[in-house]
Amino acid sequence: MEILSELVIVNITEEIKKHTIQIRKNSSLKLPDCIIAATSMALAIPLISADKQLSNLKGLNIILYEK
């Protein structure tokens, strides 16, 4: 539970909304994945994921891991 104390809740800003719309228009990703990727982009932080489809997004700093 110690790791949970390090988490930060991020509100959806206009910038995140704009990124989400662009990603959704230009990809086949589902909306939750678009929001997650857009949040990562807007905050300029890497996204750690096993979803290789996300690596196709231009401008997303993704760290792929294997399950």
N, C-alpha and C positions, 0 to 999 in steps of 0.2 A: 504494500500500500504506500510505501515511501515514494515510489515513482509518481503516484497520482498527485502528490503535493507539488510536483514540479510542472504539472500541466497548466496551460493557460487557455481560457475560453476566449475565442475570437469572434467578435460580431461580424456579420456580413456587411461590408462597406460598399459604397458605390463602385470602387475600384474592383473589388471581388466580383460584384454583379456583372460589370463590363467584361472582365476576363471570362467569367462563367458563360455568358452569352456567346462570346467569340468561340470558345472551345466547343460548346454545344453545336453551333452552326457548322463548324469545320471538322467534326469528328463523329464517330458513332458511339461515343461514351455515354453512359447513363448520367442523369443529372447529378446524383451524389458524387460520382467520380469527377465530374466537371467542377463542382464546388470545391472539392478537396484540392484539385490541381490549381484552380484559380486562387485559392487562399495561399497556397505555397508560393505561387508566382507573385502575388501582391505583397507578401511579406518578405520576399527574396530569401526564402529558406528552402533547403533541399527537402524533397519528399522521398521518404523511404517506403518502397512498395515492392511486392512481388508481381505486380501487374505489368507485364511487358508492353501492353498496349499503350500505357502512359508514356513510354519512352519515345513515342512518335510525336509527342507534343513539342512544338517549337517554343523555346523559351523556358521550358520547365527543367529545373535542376533536379534530376531524379537519381536516386541511388537504388539500383535493383538488388534484391536479395533473393536467394533460392530457398524455397520451403524445405 
